[in-house]
Amino acid sequence: MHTLQEVKIPDSKLAREITELVRETEPDLLFNHSTRVYLFAASAGKRRGLKFDDELLYAGAMFHDMGLTKKYSSKDLRFEVDGANAAAEFLRSHGISQQEVDLVWTSIALHTTIGVPQFMHPNIALVMAGVAMDVVGENYDDYDKAEIERITSLFPRSNTFKEDIIQAFYDGFKHKPASTFGTVNSDVIADKEPDFKPMNFCSVIRESKWV
């Protein structure tokens, strides 16, 4: 097991500016969640012996829910894409290479896509791993109990987090329910709106212009 002492938040100028921006933009719920995502992701990466860029991993983790905020939410794009676009714009403005920007963009855009990220670049796989650990407890038993306790003491995860994060998801994309088609996000809309009828892929096929 790897302890928190082995996993540190990057202390570069870029990382500090990311922290400042996210802190100013997101409520405590999302800021603490995003920071825990990084710490759980980095810990998992070390435990698995993966080679990853910790600064880019931090960028992916911290921006992954920025698309839920009013500042970065679009009218019709998936919130994951909004967050990815926000990260890309920020990183480009700081002289980060397009290849690295693309890596961060993809790690954010795919962080709710089940069954794909784990087969991609470690930075992409680890953002998803950190999110899955903090939201649904995926691979919870792989983490040392003391490590979990220390992370959650520094960046609190309240007893109401489960319902709070569902509400935050809903508030972030309830104005564009069509953007949740084919994603786990449609479950959030359905949970909050009992009369919600998600788009059906089979219906889309049958109702297309093809004979």
C-alpha positions in Angstrom: 0.0 0.0 0.0 1.1 3.6 -0.7 0.5 6.2 2.0 -0.5 9.8 1.4 3.1 10.9 2.2 4.1 9.4 -1.1 1.4 11.3 -3.0 1.8 15.0 -3.1 -0.1 17.8 -4.9 2.3 19.3 -7.5 3.8 22.5 -6.3 4.6 24.0 -9.7 3.4 27.4 -10.8 1.0 25.8 -13.2 -0.5 23.6 -10.4 -0.8 26.5 -8.0 -2.7 28.5 -10.7 -5.0 25.6 -11.4 -5.7 25.3 -7.6 -6.5 29.0 -7.4 -8.8 29.0 -10.4 -10.8 25.9 -9.3 -11.0 27.2 -5.8 -12.5 30.4 -7.1 -14.9 28.7 -9.4 -16.2 25.6 -7.7 -18.1 25.2 -4.4 -16.3 23.4 -1.6 -18.1 20.2 -2.5 -16.6 20.0 -6.0 -13.2 21.4 -5.0 -12.7 18.9 -2.3 -14.0 16.1 -4.5 -11.7 17.0 -7.3 -8.6 17.2 -5.0 -9.5 13.8 -3.6 -9.8 12.5 -7.1 -6.2 13.5 -7.8 -4.9 12.0 -4.6 -6.7 8.7 -5.1 -5.7 8.7 -8.8 -2.0 9.3 -8.0 -2.0 6.7 -5.3 -3.5 4.2 -7.6 -0.9 5.0 -10.3 1.9 4.5 -7.9 0.5 1.3 -6.5 0.0 -0.1 -10.1 3.5 1.0 -11.1 2.2 3.3 -13.9 4.2 6.0 -15.5 2.1 9.2 -15.5 2.7 13.0 -15.5 1.5 14.2 -12.1 1.1 17.8 -13.2 -1.2 16.8 -16.1 -3.0 14.3 -13.9 -3.6 17.2 -11.5 -5.0 19.3 -14.3 -7.3 16.5 -15.4 -8.6 15.8 -11.9 -9.1 19.4 -10.9 -10.9 20.4 -14.1 -13.0 17.3 -14.5 -16.1 18.8 -13.0 -15.6 22.4 -14.1 -18.3 21.8 -16.7 -20.9 21.6 -13.9 -20.3 25.3 -13.0 -22.2 28.2 -14.5 -19.0 29.8 -15.7 -18.0 26.9 -17.9 -21.3 25.2 -18.7 -22.5 25.3 -22.3 -26.1 25.2 -23.6 -25.9 21.8 -25.2 -22.5 20.0 -24.8 -21.9 17.2 -22.4 -20.6 18.6 -19.1 -17.5 16.5 -19.5 -16.7 18.2 -22.8 -17.3 21.6 -21.2 -14.7 20.8 -18.5 -12.3 19.4 -21.0 -12.6 22.6 -23.1 -12.0 24.8 -20.1 -8.9 22.8 -19.2 -7.6 23.0 -22.8 -8.1 26.8 -23.0 -6.3 27.2 -19.6 -3.4 25.0 -20.5 -2.9 26.5 -24.0 -2.8 30.0 -22.3 0.1 28.7 -20.2 2.2 27.4 -23.1 1.4 23.7 -22.7 2.0 21.6 -25.8 -0.9 20.5 -27.9 -0.1 16.8 -27.3 -0.3 17.4 -23.5 -3.4 19.5 -23.9 -5.0 16.6 -25.8 -4.1 14.1 -23.1 -5.7 16.2 -20.4 -8.7 17.0 -22.6 -9.3 13.3 -23.2 -8.9 12.3 -19.6 -11.7 14.7 -18.7 -14.0 14.1 -21.6 -14.0 10.3 -20.9 -14.1 10.3 -17.1 -17.7 9.0 -17.0 -17.3 6.6 -19.9 -17.4 3.2 -18.5 -15.2 0.4 -19.9 -12.8 2.5 -22.1 -10.4 4.8 -20.2 -8.6 1.9 -18.3 -7.2 0.7 -21.6 -5.7 4.1 -22.6 -2.8 6.3 -21.5 -2.2 6.1 -17.7 -3.2 9.8 -17.2 -6.6 9.0 -18.8 -7.1 5.8 -16.9 -6.2 7.4 -13.6 -8.5 10.3 -13.8 -11.4 7.8 -14.3 -10.0 5.6 -11.5 -9.8 8.6 -9.1 -13.4 9.6 -9.9 -14.7 6.1 -9.6 -13.0 5.7 -6.2 -14.4 8.9 -4.7 -17.9 8.7 -6.2 -18.8 5.0 -6.1 -15.9 3.5 -4.1 -14.5 1.4 -6.9 -11.4 -0.5 -5.7 -12.0 0.9 -2.2 -10.3 -2.0 -0.5 -7.1 -1.5 -2.5 -6.4 1.7 -0.5 -4.9 1.7 2.9 -7.5 2.8 5.5 -5.2 5.3 7.1 -4.6 6.8 3.6 -8.3 7.2 3.0 -8.8 8.8 6.4 -6.0 11.3 5.9 -7.1 12.3 2.4 -10.7 12.8 3.7 -9.5 14.7 6.7 -7.6 17.2 4.5 -10.3 17.4 1.9 -13.5 16.4 3.7 -16.1 14.0 2.2 -19.2 14.6 4.3 -21.7 12.0 5.4 -24.2 13.5 2.9 -21.7 13.5 0.0 -23.6 10.8 -1.9 -26.8 12.8 -2.2 -24.9 16.1 -2.5 -22.9 15.0 -5.5 -25.9 13.6 -7.2 -27.6 17.0 -6.7 -24.5 18.8 -8.0 -24.5 16.7 -11.1 -28.2 17.4 -11.7 -27.8 21.1 -11.1 -25.0 21.2 -13.6 -26.8 19.7 -16.6 -30.5 19.8 -15.8 -30.8 22.6 -18.4 -29.6 20.3 -21.2 -31.0 16.8 -20.6 -30.4 15.8 -24.2 -26.7 16.0 -23.6 -27.0 13.0 -21.2 -28.1 10.6 -24.0 -26.1 7.4 -23.9 -24.3 8.3 -20.6 -24.7 7.5 -16.9 -25.8 11.1 -16.5 -29.2 10.3 -17.8 -29.7 8.2 -14.6 -29.2 11.4 -12.6 -31.9 13.2 -14.6 -34.2 10.2 -14.2 -33.6 10.1 -10.4 -34.6 13.8 -10.0 -37.3 13.9 -12.6 -39.6 10.9 -12.4 -41.3 11.8 -15.7 -38.1 12.1 -17.6 -38.0 10.0 -20.7 -34.5 9.5 -22.0 -33.7 9.2 -25.6 -33.7 5.6 -26.8 -31.0 4.4 -29.2 -33.3 1.8 -30.8 -35.9 4.5 -31.4 -33.3 6.7 -33.0 -32.5 4.0 -35.4 -36.1 3.2 -36.3 -37.0 6.8 -36.7 -34.1 7.7 -39.0 -34.7 8.7 -42.6 -33.5 5.3 -43.8 -36.1 2.9 -45.2 
